Amino acid sequence: MGHEQPLTINLVIILFNGLMGFTIGISALRWPWVFHGLVLGGLFGVIMGLIALGIGNVFIWPFVLGFIYGLLIELVTTLGFKAGIVERNDVQ
């Protein structure tokens, strides 16, 4: 039917995207949410693309999907959960 991937590659993809979501969530950058998701998603997309390039000859799809996943993570957290940057005034 289709191309089957080993379980380890699937786990790496899931864990890497989870790490991207965690990084976007803890980031203290004060950028607009769209730009924030695209930049961090693109950074993770480049890294995942280089990993995929080492495994096979595919760079473009992990790179493009990094932008899309980063934007979707920001969209869900910012608009769906109404999460924003928390102000900390108790730091001296």
C-alpha positions in Angstrom: 0.0 0.0 0.0 2.1 2.9 1.3 5.5 3.5 2.6 5.8 2.2 6.2 8.0 3.9 8.7 9.7 2.3 11.6 8.2 2.9 15.0 11.3 4.9 16.1 10.9 7.5 13.4 7.3 8.0 14.3 8.2 8.4 18.0 10.9 10.9 17.1 8.4 13.0 15.1 5.9 13.0 17.9 8.4 13.8 20.6 10.0 16.5 18.5 6.7 18.2 17.8 5.9 17.9 21.5 9.2 19.6 22.3 8.3 22.4 19.8 5.0 22.9 21.6 6.7 23.0 25.0 9.3 25.5 23.7 6.6 27.7 22.2 4.7 27.5 25.5 7.6 28.5 27.7 9.0 31.2 25.4 9.0 34.6 26.9 9.4 36.4 23.6 6.9 39.3 23.3 6.1 38.9 19.6 2.7 38.8 18.0 1.4 35.2 18.2 1.5 34.6 14.4 5.1 35.7 14.1 6.1 33.8 17.2 4.6 30.5 16.0 6.1 30.9 12.5 9.6 31.7 13.7 9.9 29.0 16.3 8.1 26.5 14.1 10.5 27.3 11.3 13.5 26.9 13.6 12.3 23.5 14.6 11.4 22.7 10.9 15.0 23.4 9.9 16.3 21.1 12.6 13.9 18.3 11.7 14.6 18.8 8.0 18.3 18.3 8.7 17.6 15.2 10.7 15.3 13.9 7.9 18.0 14.7 5.4 20.4 12.5 7.3 17.9 9.6 7.2 16.7 10.0 3.7 16.6 12.6 0.9 13.7 14.7 2.3 14.2 18.2 3.6 11.4 20.3 2.3 8.4 18.6 4.0 9.7 18.7 7.6 10.8 22.3 7.0 7.4 23.4 5.6 5.4 21.4 8.2 7.5 23.0 11.0 6.0 26.4 10.1 2.5 24.9 9.9 2.8 23.1 13.2 4.2 26.1 15.0 1.4 28.3 13.7 -1.2 25.7 14.7 0.2 25.4 18.2 0.1 29.2 18.6 -3.4 29.4 17.1 -4.8 26.8 19.5 -3.1 28.1 22.6 -3.7 31.8 21.9 -7.1 31.8 20.5 -8.5 28.5 21.7 -7.3 28.5 25.3 -6.9 32.3 25.5 -3.4 31.9 26.8 -1.1 34.9 26.8 2.2 36.1 28.2 2.1 36.2 32.0 3.5 39.4 33.5 5.8 38.9 36.4 6.0 42.0 38.6 7.5 40.3 41.7 11.0 39.9 40.2 13.5 42.4 41.6 
